[in-house]
């Protein structure tokens, strides 16, 4: 396929509202961004909150509708009720939140749609804690990339709601969804995974990309200026347990960004607002929704719009 356009959305919890606002602004400035016609966007890729966003866009939702999904339901999704806190000892012995409200909201959003019913191809990152292989010597954990490309490994028969739950089961925040946890543990920025899926030789000819034919727009959820001061950190479990998840997720985002730049050059564009120094936006802090929207609305998209125009997206 000569013009294989990929829109990739990072993970980041409630910070997904920032991505939705950025996309809504881009759509206003460049109406062809999400046109409902064959070939405009070939694949939506996403991880965690970006997976929900990708599935929503592939199902025909607008960025504004997905933005409103966060605004209206954020407090329900990240609802740490006193009963849950008592049972789970405030997150020490169990997840910080249950996933009941999240699943209900996603069921209302996607209904009975399966991946094969979506308008576009999707790639959604998750991680399988146990492949449940019958042969004990083959039993292990492994990354899982749900997709609806045709072929023997297609996940087209899976419900969109189940895939959305599987990609967004962030460790410590939500319980696993069956055997799956949040794809952010392996690909918080799924851009490179999307390129790999697009190039897969098992794809049918009419949905298989060439490297020169790929154009990729990658949208982040905002980057914090984080660091660990000092040198020679002789830390153990107690010291690393809190920062290590952020280190790994931010690190995987940067690695994918580097690889995409090297492979695609001018056919790749990354949109990633940087949060002001000293400010952080935890993925479950619903009190920051307005701040995130303000940041997204004030972010300079001139370069991104110029790229869309120049690349004939």
C-alpha positions as CSV (number, residue, x, y, z in Angstrom):
1,X,0.0,0.0,0.0
2,X,1.7,3.2,-1.1
3,X,0.1,5.6,1.3
4,X,-0.2,4.0,4.7
5,X,-1.1,6.6,7.3
6,X,-0.8,5.8,11.0
7,X,-2.1,7.8,13.9
8,X,-0.4,6.6,17.1
9,X,-1.6,7.6,20.6
10,X,0.5,7.2,23.8
11,X,-0.6,6.0,27.2
12,X,-1.0,8.3,30.1
13,X,-4.3,7.8,32.0
14,X,-6.4,10.9,32.4
15,X,-3.8,12.8,30.4
16,X,-5.5,11.3,27.4
17,X,-7.7,14.3,27.5
18,X,-4.7,16.3,26.4
19,X,-4.3,14.1,23.3
20,X,-8.0,14.4,22.5
21,X,-7.9,18.2,22.6
22,X,-4.7,18.3,20.5
23,X,-6.4,16.1,17.9
24,X,-9.5,18.1,18.0
25,X,-7.5,21.3,17.2
26,X,-5.6,19.5,14.4
27,X,-8.9,18.4,12.9
28,X,-10.2,22.0,13.0
29,X,-7.0,23.3,11.3
30,X,-6.7,20.3,8.9
31,X,-10.2,18.9,8.1
32,X,-8.7,16.0,6.1
33,X,-7.0,14.5,9.2
34,X,-9.8,12.0,10.0
35,X,-11.9,12.1,6.9
36,X,-14.2,9.0,6.7
37,X,-12.9,7.7,3.4
38,X,-10.6,4.8,2.5
39,X,-6.9,5.6,2.8
40,X,-7.1,8.7,5.0
41,X,-6.0,6.9,8.1
42,X,-5.1,3.3,7.5
43,X,-4.3,2.4,11.1
44,X,-4.9,3.7,14.6
45,X,-2.4,2.5,17.2
46,X,-2.7,3.1,20.9
47,X,-1.6,2.1,24.4
48,X,-3.7,2.3,27.5
49,X,-5.6,5.6,27.4
50,X,-4.2,6.0,23.9
51,X,-5.7,2.5,23.1
52,X,-9.1,3.7,24.1
53,X,-8.7,6.8,22.0
54,X,-7.5,4.8,19.0
55,X,-10.4,2.4,19.3
56,X,-12.9,5.3,19.6
57,X,-11.5,7.1,16.5
58,X,-11.5,3.8,14.6
59,X,-15.2,3.3,15.6
60,X,-16.1,6.7,14.2
61,X,-16.0,8.9,17.3
62,X,-14.6,12.4,17.0
63,X,-11.8,13.7,19.2
64,X,-14.3,16.1,20.8
65,X,-16.5,13.2,21.8
66,X,-13.6,11.3,23.3
67,X,-12.5,14.5,25.1
68,X,-16.0,14.7,26.6
69,X,-15.7,11.1,27.7
70,X,-12.8,12.0,29.9
71,X,-14.4,15.2,31.2
72,X,-17.7,13.6,32.1
73,X,-16.4,10.2,33.4
74,X,-13.0,11.0,34.8
75,X,-14.1,11.0,38.4
76,X,-16.0,7.8,38.0
77,X,-13.1,6.0,36.4
78,X,-10.6,7.0,39.1
79,X,-13.0,6.6,42.0
80,X,-11.3,5.4,45.1
81,X,-14.3,4.7,47.3
82,X,-13.8,4.2,51.0
83,X,-15.0,0.6,50.8
84,X,-12.4,-0.3,48.2
85,X,-9.7,1.5,50.3
86,X,-10.6,-0.5,53.3
87,X,-10.6,-3.8,51.5
88,X,-7.4,-3.1,49.7
89,X,-5.7,-1.2,52.6
90,X,-5.4,2.0,50.6
91,X,-3.7,0.3,47.6
92,X,-1.0,-1.5,49.7
93,X,-2.5,-5.0,49.2
94,X,-4.5,-4.4,46.0
95,X,-5.1,-2.0,43.2
96,X,-5.8,1.7,43.9
97,X,-9.1,1.5,42.0
98,X,-11.4,-1.2,40.8
99,X,-12.3,-1.4,37.1
100,X,-16.1,-1.7,37.4
101,X,-16.9,1.9,36.4
102,X,-14.4,1.9,33.6
103,X,-15.8,-1.2,32.1
104,X,-19.4,0.1,32.3
105,X,-18.3,3.3,30.6
106,X,-16.5,1.4,27.8
107,X,-19.4,-0.9,27.3
108,X,-21.7,2.1,26.9
109,X,-19.2,3.6,24.4
110,X,-18.4,0.5,22.2
111,X,-21.5,-1.7,22.8
112,X,-21.1,-5.0,21.1
113,X,-18.7,-3.8,18.4
114,X,-15.9,-6.2,17.6
115,X,-12.5,-5.2,16.2
116,X,-13.5,-6.5,12.8
117,X,-16.5,-4.0,12.9
118,X,-14.2,-0.9,13.2
119,X,-13.8,1.4,10.2
120,X,-10.0,1.2,10.2
121,X,-7.2,-1.1,11.1
122,X,-6.1,-0.9,14.8
123,X,-3.1,-2.0,16.8
124,X,-3.5,-2.0,20.6
125,X,-0.7,-2.8,23.0
126,X,-1.1,-4.9,26.1
127,X,0.9,-7.4,28.1
128,X,-0.1,-11.1,28.7
129,X,0.9,-12.2,32.2
130,X,0.4,-15.9,31.4
131,X,0.0,-17.4,27.9
132,X,-1.5,-20.5,29.6
133,X,0.4,-22.8,27.3
134,X,-0.5,-26.5,27.7
135,X,3.1,-27.4,27.5
136,X,4.7,-26.2,30.8
137,X,8.0,-25.6,29.1
138,X,6.3,-23.0,26.9
139,X,4.4,-21.2,29.6
140,X,5.5,-17.6,29.9
141,X,4.5,-14.0,29.8
142,X,4.8,-11.9,26.7
143,X,3.7,-8.7,24.9
144,X,0.3,-8.8,23.1
145,X,-0.6,-6.5,20.3
146,X,-4.3,-6.8,19.5
147,X,-5.1,-6.1,15.8
148,X,-7.9,-6.5,13.3
149,X,-5.8,-7.1,10.2
150,X,-7.0,-10.2,8.3
151,X,-5.1,-13.4,8.7
152,X,-4.8,-16.4,11.1
153,X,-3.5,-14.2,14.0
154,X,-6.3,-11.6,13.7
155,X,-8.1,-10.5,16.9
156,X,-11.1,-9.3,14.8
157,X,-13.6,-11.4,16.7
158,X,-12.7,-9.8,20.1
159,X,-15.0,-7.2,21.6
160,X,-13.6,-3.6,21.5
161,X,-14.5,-3.2,25.1
162,X,-12.4,-6.2,26.1
163,X,-9.4,-4.9,24.2
164,X,-9.8,-1.5,25.7
165,X,-9.9,-3.0,29.2
166,X,-6.9,-5.1,28.5
167,X,-4.7,-2.3,27.3
168,X,-5.6,0.1,30.2
169,X,-5.2,-2.2,33.2
170,X,-2.3,-0.2,34.7
171,X,-0.4,-2.1,37.4
172,X,-1.1,-0.7,40.9
173,X,-3.9,1.5,39.6
174,X,-6.3,-1.2,38.3
175,X,-6.5,-5.0,38.6
176,X,-5.4,-7.0,35.6
177,X,-8.1,-7.8,33.0
178,X,-8.0,-11.5,32.9
179,X,-4.4,-12.3,32.1
180,X,-3.7,-8.8,30.6
181,X,-2.2,-5.6,32.0
182,X,-1.5,-2.2,30.6
183,X,0.5,-2.1,27.4
184,X,2.5,0.8,28.8
185,X,4.8,-1.7,30.5
186,X,6.2,-2.6,27.1
187,X,5.2,0.1,24.6
188,X,3.7,3.3,26.1
189,X,4.4,4.8,22.7
190,X,3.2,2.1,20.2
191,X,4.5,3.8,17.1
192,X,7.2,1.3,16.3
193,X,4.9,-1.6,17.0
194,X,2.5,0.0,14.5
195,X,5.2,0.2,11.8
196,X,6.1,-3.5,12.4
197,X,2.4,-4.5,12.0
198,X,2.0,-2.4,8.9
199,X,5.1,-4.1,7.3
200,X,4.0,-7.6,8.3
201,X,4.4,-9.9,5.3
202,X,1.4,-11.9,6.5
203,X,-0.9,-9.0,5.8
204,X,-2.9,-9.1,2.6
205,X,-1.4,-7.2,-0.2
206,X,-4.0,-4.4,0.0
207,X,-3.3,-3.8,3.7
208,X,0.5,-4.3,3.7
209,X,2.7,-1.2,3.7
210,X,6.1,-0.5,2.3
211,X,8.5,1.5,4.5
212,X,8.6,4.3,2.0
213,X,4.8,4.5,2.0
214,X,4.3,5.0,5.7
215,X,3.4,8.4,7.2
216,X,3.1,8.5,11.0
217,X,1.6,11.0,13.3
218,X,2.5,10.2,16.9
219,X,0.6,12.0,19.7
220,X,1.8,12.0,23.3
221,X,0.0,12.8,26.6
222,X,2.5,15.4,27.8
223,X,6.0,14.9,29.1
224,X,7.2,15.8,32.6
225,X,10.6,17.2,33.3
226,X,11.5,14.4,35.7
227,X,14.9,13.3,37.0
228,X,16.5,11.6,39.9
229,X,19.1,13.8,41.5
230,X,22.5,12.6,42.7
231,X,24.8,9.8,41.5
232,X,25.6,6.2,42.4
233,X,22.1,5.3,43.6
234,X,22.5,2.1,45.6
235,X,18.8,1.5,45.9
236,X,16.8,-1.6,46.6
237,X,13.1,-2.5,46.1
238,X,11.8,0.1,48.5
239,X,13.4,3.0,46.8
240,X,12.9,1.9,43.2
241,X,9.3,0.6,43.4
242,X,7.8,4.1,43.1
243,X,9.9,5.7,40.3
244,X,10.7,2.6,38.2
245,X,7.3,2.5,36.4
246,X,7.7,6.1,35.3
247,X,11.3,5.5,34.3
248,X,10.4,2.5,32.1
249,X,7.3,4.1,30.5
250,X,9.1,7.4,29.7
251,X,12.1,5.4,28.5
252,X,10.0,3.3,26.1
253,X,8.4,6.5,24.7
254,X,11.8,8.0,24.0
255,X,13.1,4.8,22.4
256,X,10.1,4.6,20.0
257,X,10.5,8.3,19.1
258,X,14.2,7.8,18.2
259,X,13.5,4.7,16.1
260,X,10.7,6.3,14.2
261,X,12.8,9.4,13.4
262,X,15.6,7.2,12.1
263,X,13.3,5.0,10.0
264,X,10.8,7.5,8.6
265,X,12.7,10.9,8.7
266,X,10.4,13.6,7.2
267,X,7.4,11.1,7.0
268,X,7.2,11.1,10.8
269,X,5.9,13.8,13.2
270,X,5.7,13.7,17.0
271,X,3.4,16.0,19.0
272,X,4.4,16.1,22.7
273,X,3.8,19.1,24.9
274,X,6.3,19.5,27.7
275,X,4.8,20.3,31.1
276,X,6.2,23.4,32.9
277,X,9.1,22.7,35.2
278,X,8.0,21.6,38.6
279,X,4.6,20.6,37.5
280,X,3.4,17.0,37.3
281,X,0.2,15.5,36.0
282,X,-0.3,12.0,37.6
283,X,-2.3,9.7,35.3
284,X,-5.1,9.5,37.9
285,X,-5.4,13.1,38.9
286,X,-8.8,14.1,37.6
287,X,-8.5,17.5,39.3
288,X,-6.0,18.5,36.5
289,X,-8.4,17.9,33.6
290,X,-9.0,21.6,33.1
291,X,-5.2,22.3,33.3
292,X,-4.5,19.6,30.8
293,X,-7.1,21.0,28.4
294,X,-5.7,24.5,28.8
295,X,-2.2,23.3,28.1
296,X,-3.4,21.4,25.0
297,X,-5.2,24.5,23.7
298,X,-2.2,26.8,24.2
299,X,0.3,24.4,22.6
300,X,1.8,25.6,19.3
301,X,0.7,23.3,16.6
302,X,2.0,25.3,13.7
303,X,4.8,22.8,12.9
304,X,2.4,19.9,13.0
305,X,-0.1,21.5,10.7
306,X,2.7,22.4,8.3
307,X,3.8,18.8,8.3
308,X,0.3,17.6,7.6
309,X,0.1,19.9,4.6
310,X,3.6,19.2,3.3
311,X,3.2,15.5,3.6
312,X,-0.1,15.5,1.8
313,X,-1.6,13.6,4.7
